[in-house]
């Protein structure tokens, strides 16, 4: 086995090893060297506090930018800034689905139809899975009947279930769909004139999405080497989910605002856009991973030898928060969704393999990108545990409080955590501004908001452990043990039930 292959396999092992080593090491030292643990945790708390202030600043500035962009008439801005140019571009929106309720798909296509943009310039493809024998053919006929004459063109594809070498997931479905319809599209359009957006089945684009995407595409030099990333907002059902899940959903939305303010850290997430020309060059999306979105960034990055960057957009795509049949089912589905997201840790050996010995990408740039990726996944799995374990020596050795370090540690540590409340308050304030009002009585809404503000500090800790640290550690352990995910777990969504028999095709 070559040195490159050995080192690549080592990087499959190291993320989980580093995470477990940190957690178990701190636990062991809590018994044998409590002074060392307290010093290490205090140093980490300082680092964490600085990080909180930095990302809080990004969140506040990003929210201001979001509020400005969401109110702007981007279609008029296009006419003003790029007359005679933007009309040349077409959009293709690919909507993959597997056993999704027809109501969810209707909402998604209706949102596209309500766009403040020329619908003749929007092509829509609904990508069904052939193995969904109960729904696929029936829903395809219904959607063709209801939306077939609204867009420039509506495509329907059925992804076969027996293609060798593919995982069961979104990537193979949208890749098959794009390959099938590319030939048809290229009969009438040039590849560089088509901008492709991939959406999840529950995604509802903002009315300004396509106009804003077109403006960014026209305004960006060399758009072939760019991905365009809108802000995902998990708002569709935000008032129907329990508080820990709500906090997790809002945290995911706010993190994308933060990433948009530092595009050198940004990666493709869920809904994103690229030119059809770039997708053809990268052979579309990966068919071998259940996390095709973030992985697409790296595939394009290496295809173009590091000349690939994410262009942040501050116009949203609205999504569903996780909502199961009951509280346990909701928590279970949230955990599984996050575990799938955090399988992005499998990009670490992939990025190492394609960076090692690659002289076409500047040396410092490629390794900085690599270690940013490693640090992000390491923090996901260890941060909450490090901050919790910091208290363990004081519980194990009550007399330890009589020492100088033991006495001062709670005071200093609490000061750091209190200062971190600034970040929490900023997050809650942003949430109050951005989240749509709760339906129903205003008095009930005010009481609900007050209750959530009181419970948020506790629930934030619960969410951080249950839906960030544990699923991240789970995924890293699977990578370490060479047990990859081969099936995409479709997250449950609570759709408004509506019988398909009510929609006549006659």
Secondary structure by P-SEA (a helix, b strand, c coil): ccaaaaaaaaaaccaaaaaaaaaaaaaaaaaccaaaaaaaaaaaaaaaaaaaaaaaaaaaaaaaaaaaaaacaaaaaaaaccccccccbbbbbbbbbccccaaaaaaaaaaaaacccccccbbbbbbbbccccccaaaaaaaaaaaccccccbbbbbbbbcccccccccaaaaaaaaaaaaaaaaaaccccccbbbbbbccccccccaaaaaaaaaaaaccccccbbbbcccccccccccccaaaaaaaaaaaaaaaaaaaccccccccccccccaaaaaaacccccccccaaaaaaaaaaaaacccbbbbbbcbbbbbbccccccaaaaaaaaaaaaaaaaccccaaaaaaaaacccccccaaaaaaaaaaaaaaaaaaacaaaaaaacaaaaaacccccccccccaaaaaaaaaaaaaaaaaaaaaaaaaaccccccccaaaaaaaaaaaaaaaaaaaaaaaaaccaaaaaaaaaaaaacccccccbbbbbbcccccccccccc
